[in-house]
Amino acid sequence: QVQLVESGGGLVQPGGSLRLSCTASGIVFNLYTMHWYRQAPGEQRALVATLTISGRTNYADSVKGRFTISRNSAKNSVYLEMNSLKSEDTAVYYCHAEHDITRQRYWGQGTQVTVSS
């Protein structure tokens, strides 16, 4: 059974930082490109960051220079380091795994990030 479990969300003040974690089980982690998505109330789910199996990264323009995606294959985990947080970063953040060949996809359950003073 495949599971992606996110953690690290919470309430933070504007300008603060959070580190999200996502741990995968039931998949061969090194065969998957990993993504972080987010969904704010009333909006569609949007891609935030991508990390390919070759180590290439890509970020939404709105988070470039503030967010960093990384992975630890030994722990089957992917991370999203979020700095200089803004109120518009408030959303539920989802971890997403995409098989590099078959394109099979899996989602985590999401973790809430709220940026507010």
Secondary structure, 3 states (H helix, E strand, C coil): CCEEEEECCEEECCCCCEEEEEEEECCCHHHEEEEEEEECCCCCCEEEEEECCCCCEEECCCCCCCEEEEEEHHHCEEEEEECCCCHHHCEEEEEEEEECCCCCEEECCCEEEEECC
